[in-house]
Amino acid sequence: MAVSSASEVPVIMRGESYEDCVEKIRKIYGRDYYIIKKEEVAPEGLFGFLKRKQYAVTYAVIPPSVQRTASSSAAVSSAMDFAEEKRKILEANKNFSNPQMKLVLDEIRSLRRDLDEKTAAVQNDEHPTIVRLEELLRKNEFTPTYIKNISDKIRKEYSLDDLNDFDTVQKTVVDWIGQSIRIADTVYLSSPQVIVLVGPTGVGKTTSVAKLAARYIVDRGTVDATVQRVRIITTDSYRIGGKEQLETYGGVMHIPVSMAESTDDMQKLLKLYSKDVDVILVDTTGHSPKDYEGLAKMRKVLDFKGIQTQVFLTVSASTKVSDLRIIMQQYEIFGYDALIVTKMDETDCIGSIISIVDEKNKALAYFTTGQRVPRDIEKANPVRMLIQLSDFKIDREHIDRKFSSQSLG
């Protein structure tokens, strides 16, 4: 970097840190300078994005005439911080009579405005393809950790030349998102098949139980002769109208609905149904993840004493990331196998669900997309989530083919 004379425009000093930059400037000018801007920047060069970030300090040298004036004033004492020093120097010279000094100060102000406008570009020396894809991921509400993992993978897999082909990289990113979505195996060979839905209030557990019941007894509008013996048990004695709602659904489908308010009630019903029932669906009371006492009581009721079960945590697709993490953590006491994601039709941003399920290494079992029983439920599959991504260009034929083994069953 060339050393600037007092009459030149401000210059930039780069270093490993802000302190490193200041030390380099002081070795050349002592304290006869003032700092205009400091910022974190990407290293220079073709492969700068692979190196550690650096700092850049934009500064100007105080002309000798100003140095003499300042040296006789307490304004530039060693105790003054850099920001105050800069302000006072500019203030002292705003009406400076020297035409050359006025030009220098005007140039400084102009450069400052230009630097402010270009800060984003200076700070981010990332390839435009990566920047654009990160913006798409953020728009779909993927978590910062998930986005970073995708970006790191892009840098690892693609050369600089290959990054210029945005459509190809985007197609690969969509594939990676799909591959991060684990799908639960809902085939259950024991008899009876006991399926338990747990989750917070208001996510649609009761309606989901009715939809699952309908799936087992109805196949494309006709009764499936292979599975007809279905029973529903509810533990929800708190919600007004909860049992009545299930009984209404059960009545339409000719499925008995029973109430279990204690561990003994549950054991008696399971024993009653164990020999002549194919599927037992258990609806549970909704509890806030912070209702530790309520969760503990429900866990006791759901002590099946050696009976093998499938437990599905039911969550809404629109649940925000922080709440989703807490819910999944607190409901771990039920040993849930996978998630049922409800209300998929009520949000355009499913990145939070994909991110946290991947983060927690959990699988997806079913999606629900409305209130209609039995229609608005489907087996979870990556394609359904990928086509819901906003502003991504989705090659439907490609993802159908790639994820065909995990398609709707």
VOPAGU-2260 file (C-alpha; in pm, 1 decimal, decimal comma):
REM VOPAGU-2260
SITE   aa  ch    i         X         Y         Z
SITE  MET   A    0       0,0       0,0       0,0
SITE  ALA   A    1     139,1     339,7     -99,1
SITE  VAL   A    2     181,8     605,2     171,0
SITE  SER   A    3     -44,0     902,0     107,9
SITE  SER   A    4      69,5    1261,0     131,9
SITE  ALA   A    5    -131,6    1507,7     339,2
SITE  SER   A    6    -310,4    1650,8      37,0
SITE  GLU   A    7    -437,6    1317,4    -101,2
SITE  VAL   A    8    -775,2    1153,9     -43,1
SITE  PRO   A    9    -819,2     906,2     242,2
SITE  VAL   A   10    -654,5     565,5     217,6
SITE  ILE   A   11    -732,5     217,2     352,1
SITE  MET   A   12    -513,7      11,9     583,1
SITE  ARG   A   13    -585,9    -363,5     602,8
SITE  GLY   A   14    -494,8    -593,4     887,6
SITE  GLU   A   15    -592,3    -901,0    1088,1
SITE  SER   A   16    -786,8    -685,4    1335,2
SITE  TYR   A   17    -884,5    -324,1    1398,1
SITE  GLU   A   18    -599,5    -289,7    1649,0
SITE  ASP   A   19    -354,9    -429,1    1392,9
SITE  CYS   A   20    -462,7    -163,8    1140,2
SITE  VAL   A   21    -426,0     119,2    1395,2
SITE  GLU   A   22     -80,4      -1,7    1495,4
SITE  LYS   A   23      36,0       1,5    1132,3
SITE  ILE   A   24     -97,2     355,6    1078,9
SITE  ARG   A   25      68,0     483,0    1397,2
SITE  LYS   A   26     405,3     344,7    1291,7
SITE  ILE   A   27     387,3     572,9     987,0
SITE  TYR   A   28     205,5     886,5    1114,0
SITE  GLY   A   29     209,2     871,0    1491,3
SITE  ARG   A   30    -115,5    1042,8    1595,2
SITE  ASP   A   31    -132,7    1279,5    1298,8
SITE  TYR   A   32    -429,9    1108,2    1137,1
SITE  TYR   A   33    -800,4    1052,2    1194,9
SITE  ILE   A   34   -1014,6     748,1    1123,9
SITE  ILE   A   35   -1309,7     780,6     890,5
SITE  LYS   A   36   -1440,7     424,1     882,0
SITE  LYS   A   37   -1363,8      79,5    1016,5
SITE  GLU   A   38   -1521,5    -243,7     887,7
SITE  GLU   A   39   -1479,1    -617,8     857,1
SITE  VAL   A   40   -1402,4    -719,0     497,3
SITE  ALA   A   41   -1327,8   -1031,1     295,8
SITE  PRO   A   42    -960,9   -1089,8     203,9
SITE  GLU   A   43    -853,8    -972,2    -138,3
SITE  GLY   A   44    -766,1   -1203,6    -425,2
SITE  LEU   A   45    -932,1   -1468,4    -638,1
SITE  PHE   A   46    -971,2   -1713,5    -350,9
SITE  GLY   A   47   -1036,9   -1452,8     -84,2
SITE  PHE   A   48   -1363,5   -1613,8      20,5
SITE  LEU   A   49   -1168,3   -1917,2     142,4
SITE  LYS   A   50    -957,0   -1709,7     382,8
SITE  ARG   A   51   -1031,8   -1555,6     720,0
SITE  LYS   A   52   -1205,0   -1218,9     732,2
SITE  GLN   A   53    -986,2    -907,8     767,6
SITE  TYR   A   54   -1041,0    -552,9     889,6
SITE  ALA   A   55   -1007,8    -237,7     682,1
SITE  VAL   A   56    -960,5     107,5     835,8
SITE  THR   A   57   -1017,4     411,3     615,4
SITE  TYR   A   58    -819,2     712,1     743,5
SITE  ALA   A   59    -681,8    1052,7     639,5
SITE  VAL   A   60    -357,1    1223,1     740,0
SITE  ILE   A   61    -382,1    1556,9     918,9
SITE  PRO   A   62    -198,0    1826,9     715,3
SITE  PRO   A   63     101,9    1990,9     890,6
SITE  SER   A   64     -79,1    2324,6     936,3
SITE  VAL   A   65    -364,2    2151,6    1114,3
SITE  GLN   A   66    -117,1    1945,1    1318,0
SITE  ARG   A   67      39,4    2266,0    1460,3
SITE  THR   A   68    -301,7    2404,5    1554,4
SITE  ALA   A   69    -412,8    2082,7    1707,9
SITE  SER   A   70     -91,0    2028,1    1903,9
SITE  SER   A   71    -153,1    2344,5    2104,8
SITE  SER   A   72    -500,9    2234,4    2194,4
SITE  ALA   A   73    -619,6    1984,3    2451,7
SITE  ALA   A   74    -848,0    1850,7    2179,3
SITE  VAL   A   75    -584,9    1606,9    2058,4
SITE  SER   A   76    -455,8    1490,5    2391,2
SITE  SER   A   77    -354,7    1126,8    2423,1
SITE  ALA   A   78    -666,5    1056,1    2625,5
SITE  MET   A   79    -901,0    1148,8    2337,3
SITE  ASP   A   80   -1061,8     857,1    2154,0
SITE  PHE   A   81   -1041,1     835,4    1777,7
SITE  ALA   A   82   -1404,1     923,9    1705,3
SITE  GLU   A   83   -1384,5    1245,5    1907,9
SITE  GLU   A   84   -1052,6    1335,9    1749,3
SITE  LYS   A   85   -1200,0    1305,6    1399,5
SITE  ARG   A   86   -1509,4    1507,7    1487,5
SITE  LYS   A   87   -1316,8    1796,1    1639,4
SITE  ILE   A   88   -1068,4    1816,4    1354,4
SITE  LEU   A   89   -1347,7    1830,8    1097,8
SITE  GLU   A   90   -1534,8    2088,9    1306,8
SITE  ALA   A   91   -1225,6    2306,5    1345,8
SITE  ASN   A   92   -1165,9    2309,8     973,3
SITE  LYS   A   93   -1512,5    2334,4     825,7
SITE  ASN   A   94   -1453,0    2706,0     758,1
SITE  PHE   A   95   -1084,4    2672,9     684,2
SITE  SER   A   96    -979,9    2951,8     446,7
SITE  ASN   A   97    -723,3    2747,6     254,1
SITE  PRO   A   98    -893,0    2648,6     -76,1
SITE  GLN   A   99    -679,8    2335,7    -104,1
SITE  MET   A  100    -788,1    2220,9     243,3
SITE  LYS   A  101   -1151,7    2276,8     152,9
SITE  LEU   A  102   -1110,4    2053,8    -151,0
SITE  VAL   A  103    -952,3    1782,5      63,0
SITE  LEU   A  104   -1233,6    1794,3     319,6
SITE  ASP   A  105   -1501,3    1794,8      50,5
SITE  GLU   A  106   -1335,0    1491,8    -106,1
SITE  ILE   A  107   -1330,1    1318,1     230,4
SITE  ARG   A  108   -1702,1    1374,7     281,0
SITE  SER   A  109   -1779,4    1253,3     -71,2
SITE  LEU   A  110   -1570,1     941,3     -22,3
SITE  ARG   A  111   -1740,8     875,2     311,4
SITE  ARG   A  112   -2081,1     879,5     140,8
SITE  ASP   A  113   -1957,7     644,9    -131,7
SITE  LEU   A  114   -1814,5     405,8     125,7
SITE  ASP   A  115   -2141,5     398,7     319,3
SITE  GLU   A  116   -2332,9     310,3       5,6
SITE  LYS   A  117   -2092,4      32,1     -85,6
SITE  THR   A  118   -2048,8    -116,1     262,3
SITE  ALA   A  119   -2256,1    -426,1     187,7
SITE  ALA   A  120   -2056,4    -501,1    -125,1
SITE  VAL   A  121   -1723,5    -443,2      50,4
SITE  GLN   A  122   -1817,3    -663,4     345,4
SITE  ASN   A  123   -1945,3    -951,0     135,6
SITE  ASP   A  124   -1704,1   -1076,8    -126,6
SITE  GLU   A  125   -1915,4   -1392,5    -165,9
SITE  HIS   A  126   -2000,4   -1537,3    -505,9
SITE  PRO   A  127   -2338,3   -1401,3    -628,8
SITE  THR   A  128   -2481,7   -1752,2    -666,7
SITE  ILE   A  129   -2417,9   -1832,2    -299,5
SITE  VAL   A  130   -2553,6   -1492,6    -190,3
SITE  ARG   A  131   -2870,4   -1543,7    -393,2
SITE  LEU   A  132   -2930,0   -1896,0    -263,1
SITE  GLU   A  133   -2874,5   -1784,6      95,9
SITE  GLU   A  134   -3137,9   -1514,9      42,6
SITE  LEU   A  135   -3383,5   -1777,2     -88,5
SITE  LEU   A  136   -3318,4   -2000,3     212,0
SITE  ARG   A  137   -3369,2   -1711,6     453,6
SITE  LYS   A  138   -3694,0   -1617,2     280,2
SITE  ASN   A  139   -3818,0   -1973,1     341,5
SITE  GLU   A  140   -3719,6   -1937,5     710,5
SITE  PHE   A  141   -3443,2   -2196,5     721,2
SITE  THR   A  142   -3227,0   -2158,3    1030,2
SITE  PRO   A  143   -2884,4   -1986,2    1010,8
SITE  THR   A  144   -2712,8   -2317,3    1091,4
SITE  TYR   A  145   -2893,1   -2499,9     810,0
SITE  ILE   A  146   -2810,4   -2218,9     565,2
SITE  LYS   A  147   -2443,5   -2222,8     667,3
SITE  ASN   A  148   -2424,5   -2597,6     614,4
SITE  ILE   A  149   -2570,6   -2560,3     265,2
SITE  SER   A  150   -2332,8   -2273,1     180,0
SITE  ASP   A  151   -2030,7   -2468,0     303,5
SITE  LYS   A  152   -2137,7   -2764,4      95,4
SITE  ILE   A  153   -2171,8   -2546,3    -216,0
SITE  ARG   A  154   -1818,6   -2410,3    -169,7
SITE  LYS   A  155   -1685,2   -2760,9    -124,4
SITE  GLU   A  156   -1864,8   -2915,4    -423,5
SITE  TYR   A  157   -1844,3   -2635,9    -683,8
SITE  SER   A  158   -1552,7   -2455,5    -845,9
SITE  LEU   A  159   -1569,3   -2081,1    -911,5
SITE  ASP   A  160   -1647,8   -2144,6   -1277,8
SITE  ASP   A  161   -1925,6   -2391,1   -1193,5
SITE  LEU   A  162   -2082,0   -2142,0    -951,7
SITE  ASN   A  163   -2164,0   -1920,0   -1248,3
SITE  ASP   A  164   -2435,6   -2169,7   -1349,6
SITE  PHE   A  165   -2700,7   -2064,0   -1096,1
SITE  ASP   A  166   -2974,2   -2299,8   -1219,1
SITE  THR   A  167   -2753,2   -2607,1   -1182,8
SITE  VAL   A  168   -2639,2   -2511,9    -831,0
SITE  GLN   A  169   -2998,3   -2430,0    -730,6
SITE  LYS   A  170   -3114,5   -2771,5    -855,1
SITE  THR   A  171   -2846,9   -2938,2    -643,6
SITE  VAL   A  172   -2945,2   -2736,9    -334,9
SITE  VAL   A  173   -3308,1   -2847,6    -376,5
SITE  ASP   A  174   -3182,2   -3208,4    -391,7
SITE  TRP   A  175   -2980,6   -3156,9     -73,5
SITE  ILE   A  176   -3285,2   -3015,4     104,7
SITE  GLY   A  177   -3489,6   -3316,8      -4,6
SITE  GLN   A  178   -3218,2   -3556,2     110,3
SITE  SER   A  179   -3215,7   -3393,9     455,7
SITE  ILE   A  180   -3583,9   -3481,5     505,6
SITE  ARG   A  181   -3615,1   -3820,1     677,6
SITE  ILE   A  182   -3938,3   -4013,5     628,2
SITE  ALA   A  183   -4069,4   -4248,7     897,4
SITE  ASP   A  184   -4161,7   -4607,0     826,1
SITE  THR   A  185   -4526,7   -4625,6     929,3
SITE  VAL   A  186   -4564,1   -4994,1     845,1
SITE  TYR   A  187   -4637,4   -5167,4    1172,3
SITE  LEU   A  188   -4644,0   -5545,6    1193,8
SITE  SER   A  189   -4753,8   -5606,7    1553,9
SITE  SER   A  190   -5117,0   -5662,1    1642,1
SITE  PRO   A  191   -5285,0   -5453,8    1753,3
SITE  GLN   A  192   -5107,2   -5152,2    1604,4
SITE  VAL   A  193   -5114,3   -4886,9    1878,4
SITE  ILE   A  194   -5064,1   -4529,4    1753,7
SITE  VAL   A  195   -5042,6   -4240,8    2001,4
SITE  LEU   A  196   -5056,5   -3871,7    1911,5
SITE  VAL   A  197   -4902,0   -3621,3    2153,8
SITE  GLY   A  198   -4836,7   -3250,1    2122,5
SITE  PRO   A  199   -4928,2   -2901,1    2240,8
SITE  THR   A  200   -5277,7   -2756,2    2237,2
SITE  GLY   A  201   -5436,8   -2633,4    1917,8
SITE  VAL   A  202   -5224,6   -2823,6    1664,9
SITE  GLY   A  203   -5503,3   -3053,4    1542,2
SITE  LYS   A  204   -5438,2   -3385,5    1719,3
SITE  THR   A  205   -5804,7   -3484,8    1744,4
SITE  THR   A  206   -5875,8   -3417,6    1377,5
SITE  SER   A  207   -5555,8   -3601,4    1284,3
SITE  VAL   A  208   -5667,6   -3906,4    1485,3
SITE  ALA   A  209   -5995,5   -3909,2    1292,5
SITE  LYS   A  210   -5811,3   -3876,9     960,9
SITE  LEU   A  211   -5578,3   -4165,6    1046,8
SITE  ALA   A  212   -5874,7   -4379,4    1149,5
SITE  ALA   A  213   -6038,6   -4308,4     814,7
SITE  ARG   A  214   -5718,6   -4403,6     629,7
SITE  TYR   A  215   -5728,7   -4747,4     787,3
SITE  ILE   A  216   -6088,9   -4823,2     700,8
SITE  VAL   A  217   -6127,1   -4639,6     371,3
SITE  ASP   A  218   -5920,6   -4689,0      56,9
SITE  ARG   A  219   -5999,1   -4445,6    -226,4
SITE  GLY   A  220   -6363,3   -4421,2    -131,2
SITE  THR   A  221   -6424,0   -4789,3     -63,4
SITE  VAL   A  222   -6393,6   -4992,1     254,0
SITE  ASP   A  223   -6060,5   -5175,0     278,6
SITE  ALA   A  224   -6153,8   -5529,8     374,6
SITE  THR   A  225   -5805,9   -5605,1     513,3
SITE  VAL   A  226   -5824,7   -5348,3     794,0
SITE  GLN   A  227   -6165,1   -5275,6     942,8
SITE  ARG   A  228   -6127,3   -5319,7    1315,2
SITE  VAL   A  229   -6026,6   -4977,2    1446,0
SITE  ARG   A  230   -6076,9   -4830,3    1793,9
SITE  ILE   A  231   -6014,0   -4480,4    1930,8
SITE  ILE   A  232   -5914,1   -4399,9    2288,7
SITE  THR   A  233   -5893,9   -4043,3    2418,5
SITE  THR   A  234   -5728,4   -3919,5    2736,6
SITE  ASP   A  235   -5854,9   -3563,7    2680,0
SITE  SER   A  236   -6110,6   -3506,9    2953,3
SITE  TYR   A  237   -6018,3   -3138,6    2992,6
SITE  ARG   A  238   -6105,5   -2984,1    2657,5
SITE  ILE   A  239   -6474,0   -2903,9    2631,5
SITE  GLY   A  240   -6631,3   -3100,3    2350,1
SITE  GLY   A  241   -6312,4   -3296,1    2273,1
SITE  LYS   A  242   -6459,3   -3641,6    2333,4
SITE  GLU   A  243   -6785,4   -3543,4    2167,1
SITE  GLN   A  244   -6595,3   -3433,5    1856,4
SITE  LEU   A  245   -6424,1   -3771,2    1833,1
SITE  GLU   A  246   -6751,1   -3953,4    1894,2
SITE  THR   A  247   -6905,9   -3762,3    1605,8
SITE  TYR   A  248   -6624,4   -3871,9    1374,2
SITE  GLY   A  249   -6638,0   -4223,9    1516,9
SITE  GLY   A  250   -7012,6   -4244,8    1464,0
SITE  VAL   A  251   -6979,9   -4159,5    1096,0
SITE  MET   A  252   -6709,3   -4426,9    1053,2
SITE  HIS   A  253   -6870,8   -4678,3    1291,8
SITE  ILE   A  254   -6566,1   -4668,9    1520,0
SITE  PRO   A  255   -6615,6   -4694,4    1900,5
SITE  VAL   A  256   -6455,8   -4414,5    2107,7
SITE  SER   A  257   -6351,7   -4473,6    2471,3
SITE  MET   A  258   -6217,0   -4250,4    2748,4
SITE  ALA   A  259   -5906,5   -4334,3    2957,3
SITE  GLU   A  260   -5841,6   -4096,7    3247,2
SITE  SER   A  261   -5584,9   -4310,7    3428,7
SITE  THR   A  262   -5320,8   -4575,1    3372,9
SITE  ASP   A  263   -5567,2   -4841,1    3491,8
SITE  ASP   A  264   -5829,7   -4723,6    3242,0
SITE  MET   A  265   -5576,1   -4744,5    2960,8
SITE  GLN   A  266   -5460,3   -5093,1    3058,8
SITE  LYS   A  267   -5817,9   -5225,1    3077,5
SITE  LEU   A  268   -5902,6   -5088,8    2732,1
SITE  LEU   A  269   -5584,0   -5222,8    2573,4
SITE  LYS   A  270   -5652,6   -5563,1    2724,6
SITE  LEU   A  271   -6011,2   -5551,0    2598,0
SITE  TYR   A  272   -5902,2   -5466,7    2243,6
SITE  SER   A  273   -5585,0   -5674,8    2224,4
SITE  LYS   A  274   -5732,5   -5982,1    2055,7
SITE  ASP   A  275   -5990,7   -5862,7    1807,3
SITE  VAL   A  276   -5872,9   -5513,9    1702,2
SITE  ASP   A  277   -5622,1   -5426,7    1430,6
SITE  VAL   A  278   -5553,4   -5060,3    1507,5
SITE  ILE   A  279   -5588,1   -4856,7    1828,0
SITE  LEU   A  280   -5553,4   -4479,0    1792,4
SITE  VAL   A  281   -5490,4   -4277,0    2109,4
SITE  ASP   A  282   -5573,6   -3905,8    2127,3
SITE  THR   A  283   -5417,6   -3715,0    2418,3
SITE  THR   A  284   -5462,3   -3392,0    2610,0
SITE  GLY   A  285   -5272,3   -3096,2    2467,5
SITE  HIS   A  286   -5015,7   -2947,2    2703,8
SITE  SER   A  287   -4787,1   -2648,1    2680,9
SITE  PRO   A  288   -4422,7   -2765,1    2673,4
SITE  LYS   A  289   -4377,6   -2559,4    2991,2
SITE  ASP   A  290   -4654,7   -2749,5    3172,9
SITE  TYR   A  291   -4415,0   -2994,5    3334,4
SITE  GLU   A  292   -4669,3   -3131,4    3580,9
SITE  GLY   A  293   -4928,7   -3190,9    3309,5
SITE  LEU   A  294   -4674,8   -3364,5    3085,0
SITE  ALA   A  295   -4561,9   -3587,0    3371,3
SITE  LYS   A  296   -4920,2   -3691,1    3451,3
SITE  MET   A  297   -4994,1   -3769,5    3088,4
SITE  ARG   A  298   -4673,5   -3972,1    3061,5
SITE  LYS   A  299   -4797,8   -4182,1    3350,7
SITE  VAL   A  300   -5134,1   -4246,2    3179,8
SITE  LEU   A  301   -4946,9   -4349,0    2864,3
SITE  ASP   A  302   -4741,7   -4613,8    3042,4
SITE  PHE   A  303   -4834,8   -4908,1    2822,7
SITE  LYS   A  304   -4632,4   -5156,7    3030,6
SITE  GLY   A  305   -4450,1   -5345,9    2758,1
SITE  ILE   A  306   -4701,3   -5294,6    2476,7
SITE  GLN   A  307   -4523,7   -5175,8    2162,9
SITE  THR   A  308   -4651,9   -4841,1    2033,8
SITE  GLN   A  309   -4586,2   -4578,6    1770,2
SITE  VAL   A  310   -4583,3   -4228,6    1918,7
SITE  PHE   A  311   -4616,1   -3929,9    1684,7
SITE  LEU   A  312   -4544,1   -3575,3    1800,1
SITE  THR   A  313   -4798,5   -3346,5    1634,1
SITE  VAL   A  314   -4690,2   -2989,9    1552,3
SITE  SER   A  315   -4822,0   -2708,6    1335,6
SITE  ALA   A  316   -4625,3   -2618,9    1020,8
SITE  SER   A  317   -4635,8   -2251,8    1118,7
SITE  THR   A  318   -4464,5   -2301,8    1457,3
SITE  LYS   A  319   -4167,0   -2068,8    1489,7
SITE  VAL   A  320   -3818,2   -2211,1    1527,7
SITE  SER   A  321   -3759,7   -2128,9    1895,6
SITE  ASP   A  322   -4094,4   -2279,5    2000,7
SITE  LEU   A  323   -4041,4   -2587,7    1784,1
SITE  ARG   A  324   -3710,2   -2659,3    1953,2
SITE  ILE   A  325   -3868,1   -2637,4    2298,2
SITE  ILE   A  326   -4167,2   -2854,0    2201,0
SITE  MET   A  327   -3949,3   -3126,4    2053,8
SITE  GLN   A  328   -3720,8   -3122,1    2355,0
SITE  GLN   A  329   -3994,8   -3132,2    2620,1
SITE  TYR   A  330   -4194,7   -3406,9    2446,3
SITE  GLU   A  331   -3891,4   -3635,8    2431,0
SITE  ILE   A  332   -4021,9   -3797,2    2751,9
SITE  PHE   A  333   -4282,6   -3976,4    2537,5
SITE  GLY   A  334   -4016,3   -4132,6    2314,7
SITE  TYR   A  335   -4189,3   -4019,6    1996,1
SITE  ASP   A  336   -4090,9   -4199,0    1676,6
SITE  ALA   A  337   -4165,7   -3923,2    1424,3
SITE  LEU   A  338   -4367,3   -3606,9    1361,6
SITE  ILE   A  339   -4705,9   -3532,6    1213,2
SITE  VAL   A  340   -4695,6   -3182,2    1065,1
SITE  THR   A  341   -5040,8   -3023,6    1057,7
SITE  LYS   A  342   -5179,8   -2715,8     881,4
SITE  MET   A  343   -4936,1   -2735,6     591,6
SITE  ASP   A  344   -5186,1   -2529,9     394,0
SITE  GLU   A  345   -5161,7   -2237,6     636,9
SITE  THR   A  346   -4800,4   -2137,3     569,6
SITE  ASP   A  347   -4571,9   -2065,8     275,6
SITE  CYS   A  348   -4251,8   -2107,2     477,4
SITE  ILE   A  349   -4163,7   -2461,3     579,2
SITE  GLY   A  350   -3788,9   -2406,5     617,7
SITE  SER   A  351   -3815,5   -2394,3     996,1
SITE  ILE   A  352   -3973,2   -2742,4    1007,0
SITE  ILE   A  353   -3712,7   -2889,1     769,6
SITE  SER   A  354   -3426,5   -2723,5     960,7
SITE  ILE   A  355   -3525,0   -2829,9    1312,3
SITE  VAL   A  356   -3628,6   -3183,4    1217,0
SITE  ASP   A  357   -3287,4   -3220,1    1050,8
SITE  GLU   A  358   -3114,9   -3062,0    1351,8
SITE  LYS   A  359   -3291,0   -3302,2    1592,1
SITE  ASN   A  360   -3241,1   -3600,5    1357,2
SITE  LYS   A  361   -3613,1   -3680,2    1353,5
SITE  ALA   A  362   -3835,2   -3824,6    1080,8
SITE  LEU   A  363   -4169,8   -3712,9     938,6
SITE  ALA   A  364   -4471,3   -3944,5     930,9
SITE  TYR   A  365   -4773,0   -3753,4     796,4
SITE  PHE   A  366   -4883,4   -3411,1     673,1
SITE  THR   A  367   -5229,0   -3262,4     711,7
SITE  THR   A  368   -5353,1   -2989,8     479,4
SITE  GLY   A  369   -5702,5   -2894,3     597,1
SITE  GLN   A  370   -5998,9   -2994,6     812,3
SITE  ARG   A  371   -6168,8   -3245,8     583,3
SITE  VAL   A  372   -6186,7   -3602,4     712,1
SITE  PRO   A  373   -6054,0   -3827,0     566,4
SITE  ARG   A  374   -5913,2   -3634,0     269,3
SITE  ASP   A  375   -5668,7   -3381,1     409,7
SITE  ILE   A  376   -5393,9   -3614,1     530,5
SITE  GLU   A  377   -5109,1   -3774,4     340,7
SITE  LYS   A  378   -4801,3   -3981,1     405,4
SITE  ALA   A  379   -4502,6   -3753,1     449,2
SITE  ASN   A  380   -4270,3   -3729,9     150,5
SITE  PRO   A  381   -3989,8   -3491,0      45,5
SITE  VAL   A  382   -4163,3   -3388,4    -277,8
SITE  ARG   A  383   -4457,6   -3237,8     -89,7
SITE  MET   A  384   -4222,1   -3012,8     106,7
SITE  LEU   A  385   -3997,6   -2920,3    -185,9
SITE  ILE   A  386   -4283,6   -2796,8    -403,7
SITE  GLN   A  387   -4384,4   -2566,4    -118,7
SITE  LEU   A  388   -4051,2   -2380,2    -122,7
SITE  SER   A  389   -4104,6   -2016,4    -218,1
SITE  ASP   A  390   -3918,8   -1871,6    -519,9
SITE  PHE   A  391   -3707,7   -2181,4    -580,8
SITE  LYS   A  392   -3721,1   -2316,4    -934,9
SITE  ILE   A  393   -3841,9   -2673,9    -884,8
SITE  ASP   A  394   -3789,8   -2940,0   -1150,5
SITE  ARG   A  395   -4096,9   -3146,8   -1059,9
SITE  GLU   A  396   -4016,3   -3434,3   -1292,8
SITE  HIS   A  397   -3665,3   -3458,4   -1151,6
SITE  ILE   A  398   -3765,3   -3458,1    -782,7
SITE  ASP   A  399   -4052,9   -3699,8    -845,9
SITE  ARG   A  400   -3805,3   -3939,4    -999,7
SITE  LYS   A  401   -3532,8   -3882,0    -738,2
SITE  PHE   A  402   -3760,1   -3924,2    -435,8
SITE  SER   A  403   -4002,3   -4177,2    -585,3
SITE  SER   A  404   -3920,3   -4436,4    -319,9
SITE  GLN   A  405   -4043,2   -4192,0     -54,7
SITE  SER   A  406   -4351,8   -4073,0    -239,8
SITE  LEU   A  407   -4703,0   -4078,7    -105,0
SITE  GLY   A  408   -4801,8   -4426,4       2,1
